[in-house]
Amino acid sequence: LEEDGVTTLSQRILADKNVRKILYSVAKPHRDIYLVIRVDRLLSVDTSAEMYMKTTSDLKGVAKLQKVIQQACSRATQDKMCFAWAARPVFQEMLGYGTKSPNEIQLYRCEGNRLSDGDLQKILTDFGRIEKSGRLTQLPAATISVNIDFSPKAPDLSMCINSSFMPVRPWNVTSDSLVPACFEAQCFNDLISEPHTSLFNLLYVYPLTLKYDSQKAFSKARNIVCTIRFISVTKKEGISKVIYNRFASPTPFVHSMRCSVQYHEQNPVFSDEIKIQLPVSLDTGDHLLFSFSHVSVASTVSNKSQNENSDSPIGYAWLPLLKKDRLIIERDNQEFSLSVATDLPHGYISYQSLGFGKGASYSLCYDIVPFRILHY
């Protein structure tokens, strides 16, 4: 890269909103590989979503929706919620019978917490029949255009950025070029046999679910947001900037990442990916901290101050990353289930759970939060 004169990328290139291309490597093509697209919108009262479902012109309704959106944009956190999704088979020629999926894909509404990985797998197993049965709620006249190109070898791209947000050689444009770059996705499981030319030490964290309807400590907990942080015991500030966010400035790293929120849901199903640049050397006590908060949506439609904190803490969970001086992740892909504590006492990382609902010097809710971690 030094020979090309490009070692790092500017924030303008990384945060370019005109980026439309992503590069995937698939070692074993299969008819059951699908491209799933999710559309988020700003968190607001769920009734405002009904405006997107209507095809008739309602000027008063549109004006009301615009006001709700403006108030949601004024919030400091600008939390998102899953609104719609779409899917299409990647290798459509394997479906047979001359089947060809159109580039225009129908958008379907996200129904509460029924869009987990398991739910998607059930739908996609017989997607054609389920799509025709009317079991999926279509958004009227709402489609998304997707064009998939195939190549037996990696295409020669003038601007390609790998999963660590580093430029891939050859970088054939100047740093002030206005041409949008192409992002290369991390290849999981089906690793392609090729020389190792880059160092990756990435931790992918996927919060799965939180069951909070049976706990009594926070009876009004709804609109639950999960915030993920990497805590270093050797850093003075504690929270390290190691979580990837290409829109962050001046570097593409942030202290924390918030998952999308499900409106008025006590048992949210999360579908977010948090990518962490894991330090090569970890210290005892380094851990992931999961903070759960109730987000007050009422503040988006009231006259409260825009800077007023609408988050109410409702629980914490943590995962030490070292066990017996070794990374706690024994496999590249592993799932964990953690107890959720009602508070976060000093020295919490040294506390151990004593069983269901019991802890050493701190209280636990009767809930377990499962999540998946990938290490590459």
C-alpha positions as CSV (number, residue, x, y, z in Angstrom):
1,L,0.0,0.0,0.0
2,E,2.9,2.3,0.7
3,E,4.0,1.8,-2.9
4,D,0.6,3.1,-4.0
5,G,0.9,6.1,-1.7
6,V,-2.3,5.1,0.1
7,T,-2.1,3.8,3.7
8,T,-5.3,5.1,5.2
9,L,-8.6,6.4,4.0
10,S,-10.2,9.8,4.6
11,Q,-13.4,10.0,6.6
12,R,-15.0,11.5,3.5
13,I,-14.4,8.3,1.5
14,L,-15.6,6.0,4.3
15,A,-18.7,8.0,5.1
16,D,-19.7,8.5,1.5
17,K,-23.5,8.0,1.4
18,N,-23.3,7.4,-2.3
19,V,-21.7,4.0,-1.8
20,R,-23.9,1.4,-3.5
21,K,-21.5,-1.6,-4.1
22,I,-20.4,-4.4,-1.8
23,L,-18.2,-7.3,-2.7
24,Y,-19.0,-10.8,-1.4
25,S,-17.0,-14.0,-1.8
26,V,-18.9,-17.3,-1.8
27,A,-16.9,-20.4,-2.0
28,K,-19.8,-22.8,-2.3
29,P,-22.8,-21.5,-4.3
30,H,-26.1,-22.9,-3.2
31,R,-29.8,-22.4,-4.2
32,D,-30.7,-21.6,-0.5
33,I,-28.4,-18.6,-0.2
34,Y,-30.5,-15.5,0.1
35,L,-29.7,-11.8,0.1
36,V,-31.8,-10.2,2.9
37,I,-32.2,-6.4,3.1
38,R,-33.5,-4.5,6.1
39,V,-34.9,-1.0,6.1
40,D,-34.8,1.0,9.3
41,R,-36.6,4.2,10.2
42,L,-36.2,6.6,13.2
43,L,-37.8,5.4,16.4
44,S,-41.2,7.1,17.0
45,V,-44.7,6.1,18.0
46,D,-45.6,3.0,16.0
47,T,-48.9,4.4,14.8
48,S,-46.9,6.8,12.5
49,A,-45.8,3.7,10.5
50,E,-49.4,3.2,9.3
51,M,-48.9,6.3,7.1
52,Y,-46.4,4.3,5.0
53,M,-49.1,1.6,4.5
54,K,-51.6,3.9,2.9
55,T,-51.8,4.7,-0.8
56,T,-54.4,7.4,-0.6
57,S,-53.3,11.0,-0.2
58,D,-53.9,12.3,3.3
59,L,-52.3,15.8,3.6
60,K,-53.1,16.1,7.3
61,G,-51.6,12.7,8.0
62,V,-48.5,13.5,6.0
63,A,-48.0,16.7,7.8
64,K,-48.4,14.9,11.2
65,L,-45.9,12.3,10.1
66,Q,-43.4,15.0,9.0
67,K,-43.7,16.6,12.4
68,V,-43.1,13.3,14.2
69,I,-40.0,12.6,12.0
70,Q,-38.6,16.1,12.7
71,Q,-39.0,15.6,16.4
72,A,-37.4,12.2,16.2
73,C,-34.5,13.7,14.3
74,S,-34.0,16.3,17.0
75,R,-33.2,13.7,19.6
76,A,-29.5,13.2,20.4
77,T,-29.5,9.4,20.1
78,Q,-31.7,9.1,17.0
79,D,-32.5,5.5,17.7
80,K,-33.7,3.3,14.8
81,M,-36.3,0.6,14.5
82,C,-36.7,-2.1,11.9
83,F,-39.5,-1.1,9.5
84,A,-39.3,-3.3,6.4
85,W,-37.3,-6.1,4.8
86,A,-36.9,-7.8,1.5
87,A,-35.2,-11.0,0.2
88,R,-34.2,-12.7,-3.0
89,P,-32.2,-15.8,-3.9
90,V,-28.6,-15.0,-4.9
91,F,-28.0,-17.9,-7.2
92,Q,-31.4,-17.8,-8.9
93,E,-30.3,-20.0,-11.9
94,M,-30.2,-22.9,-9.4
95,L,-33.9,-22.7,-8.8
96,G,-34.7,-24.3,-12.1
97,Y,-37.7,-23.9,-14.5
98,G,-36.3,-20.7,-15.9
99,T,-36.9,-18.9,-12.7
100,K,-35.5,-15.4,-12.7
101,S,-35.9,-13.0,-9.8
102,P,-36.5,-9.4,-10.7
103,N,-34.2,-6.6,-9.7
104,E,-37.2,-4.8,-8.2
105,I,-37.8,-6.6,-4.9
106,Q,-41.0,-6.1,-2.8
107,L,-40.6,-4.7,0.7
108,Y,-42.5,-6.3,3.6
109,R,-43.3,-4.8,6.9
110,C,-41.4,-6.0,10.0
111,E,-43.9,-7.5,12.4
112,G,-42.8,-6.9,16.0
113,N,-40.2,-9.4,17.2
114,R,-40.9,-12.0,14.5
115,L,-37.8,-11.4,12.4
116,S,-35.1,-13.4,14.2
117,D,-32.6,-15.6,12.3
118,G,-34.8,-18.6,13.0
119,D,-37.9,-16.8,11.7
120,L,-36.1,-15.8,8.6
121,Q,-34.9,-19.3,8.0
122,K,-38.4,-20.7,8.3
123,I,-39.7,-18.0,5.8
124,L,-36.9,-18.5,3.3
125,T,-37.2,-22.3,3.3
126,D,-40.5,-21.9,1.4
127,F,-40.3,-18.3,0.4
128,G,-42.2,-18.6,-2.9
129,R,-45.2,-20.2,-1.3
130,I,-45.3,-18.0,1.8
131,E,-44.9,-14.9,-0.4
132,K,-48.0,-15.8,-2.5
133,S,-50.1,-16.9,0.6
134,G,-50.4,-13.3,1.8
135,R,-48.9,-14.1,5.2
136,L,-46.4,-11.3,4.7
137,T,-47.6,-7.7,4.9
138,Q,-46.6,-5.9,1.8
139,L,-45.8,-2.2,1.8
140,P,-48.0,-0.8,-1.1
141,A,-45.9,0.3,-4.1
142,A,-42.7,-0.1,-2.1
143,T,-39.8,-1.9,-3.7
144,I,-36.0,-1.8,-3.6
145,S,-33.7,-2.2,-6.6
146,V,-30.9,-4.7,-6.3
147,N,-28.5,-5.7,-9.1
148,I,-26.2,-8.8,-8.5
149,D,-23.2,-9.4,-10.7
150,F,-21.2,-12.6,-10.7
151,S,-17.5,-13.1,-11.5
152,P,-15.4,-16.4,-11.2
153,K,-12.6,-14.3,-9.8
154,A,-12.2,-11.1,-7.8
155,P,-13.0,-8.2,-10.1
156,D,-10.5,-5.4,-10.7
157,L,-11.9,-2.5,-8.7
158,S,-10.2,0.9,-8.6
159,M,-11.4,1.6,-5.1
160,C,-12.1,-1.3,-2.8
161,I,-12.1,-1.2,1.1
162,N,-11.8,-4.4,3.2
163,S,-13.6,-5.3,6.4
164,S,-11.0,-3.4,8.5
165,F,-11.7,-0.2,6.5
166,M,-8.3,-0.4,4.9
167,P,-7.7,0.2,1.1
168,V,-7.1,-2.9,-1.0
169,R,-4.4,-2.9,-3.6
170,P,-4.3,-1.7,-6.3
171,W,-5.8,1.7,-5.3
172,N,-6.0,3.4,-8.7
173,V,-7.5,6.7,-7.9
174,T,-6.4,9.8,-6.0
175,S,-7.4,10.6,-2.5
176,D,-9.6,13.4,-3.6
177,S,-11.6,11.3,-6.1
178,L,-15.4,11.7,-5.9
179,V,-16.0,8.1,-7.2
180,P,-17.8,6.0,-4.5
181,A,-15.7,3.1,-3.2
182,C,-16.8,-0.6,-3.0
183,F,-16.8,-2.3,0.4
184,E,-15.6,-5.9,0.8
185,A,-17.6,-8.0,3.2
186,Q,-15.9,-10.4,5.6
187,C,-16.0,-14.0,4.4
188,F,-17.4,-16.4,7.1
189,N,-17.1,-20.1,7.3
190,D,-16.6,-20.9,3.6
191,L,-13.1,-19.5,3.6
192,I,-11.5,-19.3,0.2
193,S,-8.0,-20.8,-0.2
194,E,-5.7,-17.9,-1.0
195,P,-2.6,-16.2,0.5
196,H,-3.0,-14.3,3.7
197,T,-2.2,-10.7,2.8
198,S,-4.0,-8.9,5.6
199,L,-4.2,-9.2,9.4
200,F,-7.7,-9.5,10.8
201,N,-8.5,-9.6,14.5
202,L,-12.2,-8.7,14.4
203,L,-14.9,-9.6,16.9
204,Y,-18.4,-9.6,15.5
205,V,-21.1,-9.4,18.2
206,Y,-24.8,-10.2,17.5
207,P,-27.2,-9.7,20.4
208,L,-30.1,-12.1,19.9
209,T,-33.0,-11.7,22.3
210,L,-33.9,-10.3,25.7
211,K,-36.9,-11.8,27.6
212,Y,-38.0,-9.0,30.0
213,D,-41.7,-9.6,30.5
214,S,-41.3,-11.7,33.7
215,Q,-39.0,-9.4,35.6
216,K,-40.5,-7.2,38.3
217,A,-37.8,-4.6,38.9
218,F,-38.7,-2.5,35.9
219,S,-42.4,-3.1,35.2
220,K,-42.7,-0.4,32.6
221,A,-39.7,-1.4,30.5
222,R,-40.5,-1.0,26.9
223,N,-38.7,0.3,23.8
224,I,-35.6,-1.5,25.0
225,V,-32.2,-0.5,23.5
226,C,-29.1,-2.5,23.9
227,T,-25.8,-0.6,24.0
228,I,-22.5,-2.5,23.5
229,R,-19.1,-1.3,24.8
230,F,-15.6,-2.8,24.9
231,I,-14.1,-2.0,28.4
232,S,-10.3,-2.1,28.9
233,V,-9.0,-2.2,32.4
234,T,-5.7,-0.6,31.4
235,K,-7.2,2.4,29.7
236,K,-7.7,5.4,31.9
237,E,-11.0,6.3,30.2
238,G,-12.1,2.6,30.5
239,I,-14.2,2.6,27.4
240,S,-12.1,2.1,24.3
241,K,-12.8,3.4,20.8
242,V,-12.6,0.1,19.0
243,I,-16.1,-0.3,17.6
244,Y,-16.4,0.3,13.8
245,N,-18.7,3.0,12.5
246,R,-17.8,4.3,9.1
247,F,-19.8,7.5,9.7
248,A,-17.8,8.5,12.8
249,S,-15.3,11.4,12.6
250,P,-12.4,11.9,12.5
251,T,-11.7,8.1,12.7
252,P,-14.2,5.3,11.9
253,F,-14.3,4.1,15.6
254,V,-16.7,4.9,18.4
255,H,-16.9,4.0,22.1
256,S,-20.3,2.3,21.9
257,M,-23.0,1.1,19.5
258,R,-26.8,1.0,20.0
259,C,-29.0,-1.7,18.6
260,S,-32.3,-0.9,16.9
261,V,-35.3,-0.7,19.1
262,Q,-38.6,-2.5,18.8
263,Y,-41.5,-0.3,19.7
264,H,-43.3,-1.2,22.9
265,E,-41.8,-4.6,23.1
266,Q,-40.7,-6.3,26.3
267,N,-39.1,-9.3,24.6
268,P,-37.1,-7.7,21.8
269,V,-35.3,-9.7,19.1
270,F,-32.1,-7.9,18.0
271,S,-30.7,-8.2,14.5
272,D,-27.7,-5.8,14.6
273,E,-24.0,-6.5,14.0
274,I,-21.4,-4.9,16.1
275,K,-17.9,-5.1,14.7
276,I,-15.0,-4.6,17.1
277,Q,-11.3,-4.2,16.4
278,L,-10.0,-6.5,19.1
279,P,-6.6,-5.6,20.6
280,V,-3.9,-8.2,19.8
281,S,-3.1,-8.4,23.5
282,L,-5.9,-8.6,26.0
283,D,-5.6,-8.0,29.8
284,T,-7.4,-9.8,32.5
285,G,-10.6,-7.9,33.1
286,D,-11.1,-6.7,29.6
287,H,-14.7,-7.4,28.8
288,L,-17.8,-6.6,26.8
289,L,-20.5,-4.5,28.6
290,F,-24.1,-4.7,27.5
291,S,-26.3,-1.9,28.9
292,F,-30.1,-2.1,28.5
293,S,-32.3,1.0,28.7
294,H,-35.9,2.0,28.3
295,V,-36.2,4.7,25.6
296,S,-39.0,7.1,26.2
297,V,-40.8,7.7,22.9
298,A,-43.2,10.1,24.5
299,S,-40.5,12.7,24.6
300,T,-40.5,12.8,20.8
301,V,-44.0,14.0,20.6
302,S,-44.0,16.3,23.7
303,N,-42.4,19.7,24.3
304,K,-39.5,18.3,26.3
305,S,-36.0,19.7,25.8
306,Q,-34.2,18.1,22.8
307,N,-31.2,17.5,25.1
308,E,-33.2,15.8,27.8
309,N,-32.0,12.2,28.3
310,S,-34.8,9.9,27.4
311,D,-32.9,6.7,28.4
312,S,-33.8,4.9,31.7
313,P,-31.3,2.2,32.7
314,I,-33.0,-1.2,33.3
315,G,-30.2,-3.7,33.3
316,Y,-26.6,-4.7,32.6
317,A,-24.7,-7.8,31.5
318,W,-21.0,-8.4,30.9
319,L,-18.7,-11.0,29.3
320,P,-15.0,-11.2,30.4
321,L,-13.0,-11.9,27.2
322,L,-10.2,-13.9,29.0
323,K,-10.5,-17.2,30.8
324,K,-7.3,-18.8,32.2
325,D,-5.3,-16.3,30.1
326,R,-6.9,-17.4,26.9
327,L,-9.6,-15.9,24.8
328,I,-13.0,-17.1,26.1
329,I,-14.2,-17.8,22.6
330,E,-13.2,-21.4,21.9
331,R,-14.6,-21.5,18.3
332,D,-14.9,-19.0,15.6
333,N,-18.6,-19.0,16.0
334,Q,-20.0,-19.3,19.5
335,E,-23.1,-18.3,21.5
336,F,-23.3,-17.1,25.1
337,S,-26.1,-16.5,27.5
338,L,-25.6,-14.0,30.3
339,S,-27.6,-13.1,33.4
340,V,-28.9,-9.5,33.5
341,A,-28.1,-7.4,36.6
342,T,-30.4,-4.6,37.8
343,D,-27.4,-2.4,38.7
344,L,-23.7,-2.1,37.9
345,P,-21.7,-2.0,41.2
346,H,-18.1,-1.1,41.5
347,G,-15.8,-4.0,40.6
348,Y,-18.7,-5.8,38.9
349,I,-16.3,-7.7,36.6
350,S,-15.0,-9.8,39.5
351,Y,-18.5,-10.9,40.5
352,Q,-19.8,-14.3,39.6
353,S,-23.4,-15.4,39.2
354,L,-24.4,-17.9,41.9
355,G,-27.4,-19.3,40.0
356,F,-30.7,-18.3,38.6
357,G,-31.6,-14.9,40.0
358,K,-28.7,-14.8,42.5
359,G,-25.4,-13.0,42.5
360,A,-22.5,-12.0,44.7
361,S,-23.2,-8.6,46.2
362,Y,-25.5,-7.5,43.3
363,S,-29.0,-8.3,42.2
364,L,-30.0,-10.2,39.1
365,C,-33.1,-10.0,37.1
366,Y,-34.7,-13.3,36.3
367,D,-33.6,-13.0,32.7
368,I,-30.9,-14.4,30.4
369,V,-29.6,-12.5,27.3
370,P,-28.2,-14.8,24.6
371,F,-25.9,-13.4,21.9
372,R,-23.6,-14.8,19.2
373,I,-19.9,-13.9,18.7
374,L,-17.7,-14.5,15.7
375,H,-14.0,-14.1,15.9
376,Y,-11.9,-13.7,12.7
